[in-house]
Amino acid sequence: MIVRLTPPARARLLAAVAYIKAERPHAARDFRTRVDSALRRLIDFLESGLFIPEFSRLGSREVLVGSYRLFYRVQGDVIWVVGVWHDAQIPNEPTEPAGP
């Protein structure tokens, strides 16, 4: 299994890191480390994430890292991160990964 981010998810994750970094650089590094750890943990525990309440019919799951929600779905041997949202935001429906 490998973890990949869709382009929109990558952009949102990098924006979150930049936002945190603007005020607290050390907190941004810590956040990024925690995100990486949470995503690596999914390789061994695919179903550890919760179903996304707003989009339960899609079968996507989420892991929480601090105040951020990382939406993911499994496609073959790839864990696709398809969305990154601050918990104060109303998320859009996750998009399908581009494919293998």
N, C-alpha and C positions, 0 to 999 in steps of 0.2 A: 504494500500500500504506500502511496505517496500523497502528500497534501499539496494542492494547487489552489491559487486564488484566481477567480475570474478577473478580467481587467477592471470592471466597476468595483468589485470588492477590494482589490489592491489599492485603487485610487482612494477609496473611503478610509481604508486602514492607514495609508500614508498621510491623509489629511488629518486623521485623529491624532497620529503621532506628532505631526507638525503643530497642531493646536495645543497639545499638552506641552510640547517642547518650548513654545514661545514664552510660557510663564515659568515652567519648571523642567529644565533639561534632564535632571536626574530622574524625575518621575516618568518622563517619556521613555528613557532607556529601560526603566523597570517595567513599564507597561508593555513595551515591545518584547521583553524577555518573558513576561507572563503569557502574552499571546502565543509566542513560539512554543512555550511549554504546553499550553492547552491544546494547540494543534497537533503537536507530536503525540500527546496522550491519546488522541483520537485514533491513531494507528492501531493501538492495542485495544481500545475500548470504543468501537464505532458507535455503539448505541448509548453511550453515556450522556449524550446531549438530550435535551428535552425537545419534544415536538413544539414547533413555533405556534403559540396559541392563535395568532391572527391568521395563520395559513396552514392549519392542521390537515386540510385535505391534500396538501402537496406532498406530505411525507418528509419534508425537510426538517432538520433539527437545528438546535442552537446550543452554543456554549457561551457562558458568561465570563467575561474578564473585566473585573472592576465594574464600571458603568457601561460597558460595551457588550453588545450582543453580536456574536459571529454566527451567521447562518451557514449551514453546510448540508450537502447531500452527497451520497456515495454513488459513483457511476463506474462500474467495473472495479478496477483496482485503484481508482483515484478518489480521494476525498476532496470535493470541490467546495471551497469557501465561496459562497455566492452573494453574501451581503454582510456588511458591517454597519451597525447602527448604535448610536448612543441611546441609552434606555429612555431618555427624555424625548426622543424623536419618534414619529409615527413612521414605521418602516413601509417601504414599497414591497410588493410581492417579489420574492427572489426570482431571478431569471435563470433559464437553463444554461448550464455550462456549454461552451462551444463544441465539446465532443472530445473524443480521445486524442 
